[in-house]
Amino acid sequence: MNYKDIIENIRQLKIDNLYFFYGKEDYLLDNTLNMFKDILNEDMLEFNLDILDGKDITFDQIKNSVETVPFMDERKLVIIKEFECLTGKKKNFSEETQKELIDYIKNLPSYTTVIFVLHSEVDKKNKLYKEFSKSATICNFNKLSDTELFKWVIKRFEKNGVSIDNSKVSYFIHKSGYTDYMSEKNLSELKSDIDKISDYTDIGNKVSIEAIDNLTENKIENNIFNLIDSISMKNSSKAMKILNDILGEGQSVFAIFSMLAKQFKNIIQVKKLKSKKTPQSEIASILKIHIYTLKKMMKQVDKLSEKEVIEMMNFLLESEYKIKNGLLRESLSLEMFISKFCS
């Protein structure tokens, strides 16, 4: 079931006895759990809400919690987090007790709702999951689709009292890295970025590109951009400051080499496409970069010659070879790079 359907059912008080929620999008999952908590009598939560650690729970503890009759309320809510039988790391459950649990959850008391929660993906071959697929309402809280994410971002900015153009929503999402393949970025982190940008913008104003660039948490791409900008302007002191910021974020020298090389390749491609009078929108599409990113890149394209860019790429390749063969220290390689190309 989709999380939106579950939320709608909660609003209509259509509550099932057994749920299994899993996935890495904690923001959506935790918000949904909070909506379940809100249907309980707030004054009686101590008696009617049990949140259990599934890593240490026993079968008897689950039964005791589930079978306790609600006090001055219609429903008891039991939330079991990171249950060991779903993670494969069994400590308190033998094959026999797991079978007992599977039989038990088929006939839960009508007054109790049990929610098993796993903040990760699940092995669908797992015996308990197979039972959930028959007996429980299951929801995978994975990342939002592109359309859902776009709407969610706009709503979050509107809730903070600022407005944002559609093109800048697209740019913000691109900068955040949320939709990148294998990205660990989640909605909680996106919300934090949106709140910072909103505070910077002030109520009633429009979000700017500058605010997005300066305050989006996934800053590494922007820092690499600024590093190349500084090198193109021969500003060695600024380039060194940006480099130290990047290293301070925990990036390795080889990772920095890779990101610089990627940007240099893009600059060369843009130069070639520009020489053919290719429209910027088409260049952005070919390179799979945002149009705002391309417009920022054009300054570097105009400032750096193709010969300079190739020299820088060759320097990075030679430095990587020397480091791997013990001929050059990692920290010194980047200082030499900035010294050579800022002079």
C-alpha positions in Angstrom: 0.0 0.0 0.0 1.2 3.5 -0.7 2.0 5.7 2.3 -0.6 8.3 1.1 -3.3 5.7 1.2 -2.3 4.7 4.8 -2.4 8.4 5.8 -5.8 8.8 4.3 -7.0 5.7 6.1 -5.7 7.0 9.4 -7.6 10.3 8.9 -10.8 8.3 8.3 -9.9 6.1 11.3 -9.8 3.0 9.2 -7.1 1.2 11.3 -5.9 -2.3 10.7 -4.5 -4.7 13.3 -1.2 -5.4 11.7 1.3 -3.3 9.7 4.8 -3.7 8.4 6.6 -0.5 7.5 10.1 -0.5 6.0 12.4 1.6 3.9 15.1 4.3 4.2 12.9 7.4 3.9 12.7 8.0 7.7 10.9 11.3 7.4 7.8 9.8 5.8 7.9 6.7 8.0 8.2 8.6 11.3 5.5 11.1 10.2 3.2 8.2 9.6 3.9 6.7 13.0 3.2 10.1 14.6 -0.2 10.1 12.9 -1.0 6.7 14.5 0.1 8.1 17.9 -2.2 11.1 17.4 -5.4 8.9 17.2 -4.7 7.8 20.8 -5.9 9.6 23.9 -3.0 11.9 24.6 -3.6 11.8 28.4 -3.4 8.0 28.3 -0.3 7.4 26.1 1.7 6.0 29.0 -0.8 3.1 29.2 -1.8 2.6 25.5 1.4 3.2 23.5 4.3 0.7 23.7 7.5 1.3 21.6 9.6 -1.8 21.8 13.2 -2.4 20.7 13.0 -5.3 18.3 16.7 -6.1 18.8 16.2 -7.2 22.4 12.5 -8.1 22.6 11.3 -11.6 23.4 8.1 -13.4 22.3 6.6 -13.2 25.7 7.2 -9.5 25.9 5.4 -9.0 22.6 2.4 -11.0 23.8 2.2 -9.2 27.1 2.3 -5.8 25.3 -0.2 -6.9 22.6 -2.7 -8.4 25.0 -2.8 -5.6 27.6 -6.3 -4.1 27.3 -6.3 -0.3 26.5 -7.0 1.9 29.4 -9.6 4.7 28.9 -9.2 4.4 25.1 -10.5 2.3 22.3 -7.1 1.1 21.0 -3.7 0.0 22.1 -0.7 0.8 19.8 2.4 -1.4 19.8 5.4 -0.3 17.7 8.2 -2.8 17.3 11.4 -1.3 15.8 14.2 -3.1 14.0 12.8 -6.6 14.9 15.6 -9.2 14.8 13.6 -11.8 12.9 13.4 -9.3 10.0 17.1 -8.4 10.1 18.4 -11.9 10.1 20.3 -11.4 13.4 18.4 -13.7 15.7 19.2 -13.5 19.4 16.0 -14.2 21.3 14.1 -16.1 18.6 14.7 -19.7 17.6 13.0 -21.2 14.6 10.3 -22.6 16.9 9.5 -19.2 18.6 9.5 -17.5 15.2 6.9 -20.0 14.1 4.9 -19.3 17.2 5.0 -15.6 16.4 3.9 -16.2 12.9 0.9 -18.1 14.1 0.2 -15.5 16.8 0.1 -12.5 14.5 -2.6 -14.1 12.4 -5.1 -13.6 15.3 -4.3 -10.4 17.1 -6.8 -8.9 19.6 -9.2 -6.5 17.9 -8.3 -3.7 20.3 -4.6 -3.7 19.4 -2.7 -2.4 16.4 0.9 -3.7 16.0 3.3 -2.0 13.7 6.6 -3.6 12.9 9.2 -1.0 11.7 12.4 -1.6 9.8 14.4 1.5 8.7 16.1 -0.4 5.8 15.2 -2.7 3.0 13.9 -6.2 3.8 14.7 -9.6 2.5 11.4 -10.7 0.9 12.4 -14.3 1.2 12.2 -13.9 5.0 9.6 -16.2 6.6 8.1 -13.3 8.7 7.9 -11.1 5.6 6.0 -13.8 3.7 3.5 -13.9 6.6 3.2 -10.2 6.5 2.4 -10.3 2.8 -0.7 -12.4 3.8 -1.7 -10.9 7.1 -0.4 -7.3 7.3 -0.7 -4.0 5.6 2.7 -3.4 4.1 4.3 -0.1 3.0 7.7 0.5 1.6 8.8 4.0 2.5 11.2 4.5 -0.3 12.2 7.8 -2.0 9.6 10.0 -3.5 9.0 10.0 -7.2 10.2 13.0 -9.2 6.6 14.5 -9.3 6.0 13.8 -5.6 9.3 15.3 -4.7 8.7 18.5 -6.7 5.3 19.0 -5.0 6.8 18.3 -1.6 9.6 20.8 -2.0 7.2 23.5 -3.1 4.9 22.8 -0.1 7.8 22.9 2.4 8.9 26.3 1.1 5.3 27.6 1.1 4.9 26.4 4.7 7.9 28.5 5.6 6.4 31.6 4.0 8.6 31.9 1.0 8.0 31.4 -2.7 10.2 29.6 -5.2 10.0 29.4 -9.0 9.6 26.0 -10.7 13.0 26.3 -12.4 14.6 26.9 -9.0 12.8 23.9 -7.4 14.3 21.8 -10.2 17.7 23.3 -9.5 17.4 22.8 -5.7 16.6 19.1 -6.2 19.5 18.8 -8.6 21.9 20.5 -6.2 20.7 18.4 -3.2 21.6 15.1 -4.9 18.4 13.5 -3.6 17.6 11.8 -7.0 21.2 10.8 -7.8 21.8 7.1 -8.2 22.8 5.5 -4.9 22.3 8.8 -3.1 21.8 8.6 0.7 20.2 12.0 0.9 16.8 11.8 2.5 13.8 14.1 3.1 14.9 15.0 6.6 18.1 16.5 5.2 16.2 18.2 2.4 13.9 19.8 5.0 16.9 21.1 6.9 18.2 22.7 3.7 14.8 24.2 2.9 14.5 25.6 6.4 18.0 27.2 6.1 17.2 28.7 2.7 13.9 30.0 4.0 15.5 31.7 6.9 18.1 33.3 4.6 15.3 34.4 2.2 12.9 36.0 4.8 9.1 35.6 4.7 7.4 36.9 1.6 10.5 36.9 -0.6 11.5 34.6 -3.4 14.3 32.0 -3.1 17.4 32.9 -5.1 20.1 30.8 -6.8 22.6 32.2 -4.4 20.7 31.0 -1.4 20.5 27.5 -2.9 24.2 27.4 -3.8 25.3 28.6 -0.4 22.9 26.7 1.9 22.2 23.3 0.2 23.9 20.7 2.3 25.4 18.8 -0.6 28.0 21.5 -1.1 30.9 19.5 -2.6 29.9 20.1 -6.2 29.6 23.8 -5.5 33.0 23.9 -3.8 34.6 22.1 -6.8 32.9 24.7 -9.0 34.3 27.6 -6.9 37.7 26.0 -6.8 37.9 25.9 -10.6 36.6 29.5 -10.7 39.4 30.6 -8.4 42.0 28.8 -10.4 40.6 30.4 -13.6 41.0 33.8 -12.0 44.5 33.0 -10.7 43.4 33.6 -7.1 45.6 31.1 -5.2 44.6 32.2 -1.7 40.9 31.7 -2.4 41.6 28.4 -4.1 43.6 27.2 -1.1 40.8 28.2 1.3 38.2 26.3 -0.8 40.5 23.3 -1.0 40.9 23.2 2.8 37.1 23.4 3.1 36.7 20.4 0.8 39.4 18.4 2.7 37.7 19.4 6.0 34.5 17.8 4.7 36.3 14.5 4.6 36.9 14.2 0.9 40.0 12.3 -0.2 42.5 13.6 -2.6 41.6 11.0 -5.1 37.9 11.9 -4.8 38.8 15.6 -5.5 40.9 14.5 -8.5 37.9 12.6 -9.8 35.5 15.5 -9.4 37.9 18.0 -10.9 38.5 15.7 -13.9 34.8 15.3 -14.4 34.3 19.1 -14.4 37.2 19.6 -16.8 35.7 17.0 -19.2 32.4 18.9 -19.1 34.2 22.2 -19.9 35.9 20.7 -22.9 32.6 19.2 -24.1 30.8 22.6 -23.7 33.6 24.3 -25.6 33.1 21.9 -28.5 29.4 22.1 -28.5 29.5 25.9 -28.2 31.8 26.1 -31.2 29.1 24.3 -33.2 26.6 27.0 -32.0 24.6 24.3 -30.1 21.8 26.0 -28.0 22.4 26.0 -24.2 19.3 24.0 -23.5 20.5 21.2 -25.8 24.0 21.3 -24.3 22.5 20.9 -20.8 20.5 17.9 -22.1 23.5 16.3 -23.7 25.7 16.7 -20.6 22.8 15.8 -18.3 23.3 18.9 -16.2 20.9 21.6 -15.0 20.6 24.7 -17.2 21.6 26.9 -14.2 24.7 24.8 -13.7 25.6 25.2 -17.4 25.1 29.0 -17.2 27.5 29.1 -14.2 30.0 26.9 -16.1 30.1 29.3 -19.1 32.4 31.7 -17.2 34.9 28.9 -16.8 34.4 27.8 -20.4 35.2 31.4 -21.6 38.1 32.0 -19.1 40.0 28.7 -19.6 41.5 27.7 -22.9 41.2 24.1 -24.0 45.0 23.8 -23.8 44.9 24.9 -20.1 42.2 22.4 -19.3 44.0 19.5 -20.9 47.2 20.5 -19.0 45.3 20.4 -15.7 43.8 17.0 -16.5 47.2 15.6 -17.4 48.7 17.1 -14.2 46.0 15.3 -12.2 46.7 12.0 -13.9 50.5 12.3 -13.4 49.9 13.2 -9.7 47.7 10.2 -9.1 50.4 7.9 -10.6 53.1 9.5 -8.4 51.0 9.2 -5.3 50.1 5.5 -5.9 53.8 4.8 -6.5 55.0 6.6 -3.4 56.7 9.4 -5.3 54.4 12.2 -4.1 52.5 13.0 -0.9 48.7 13.4 -1.3 48.5 16.7 0.5 51.4 18.2 -1.5 49.9 17.2 -4.8 46.9 19.6 -4.6 49.0 22.4 -3.3 51.3 22.0 -6.3 48.2 21.9 -8.6 47.0 25.2 -7.3 50.4 26.8 -7.3 51.1 25.7 -10.9 47.8 26.8 -12.4 47.2 30.0 -10.4 50.6 31.5 -11.3 
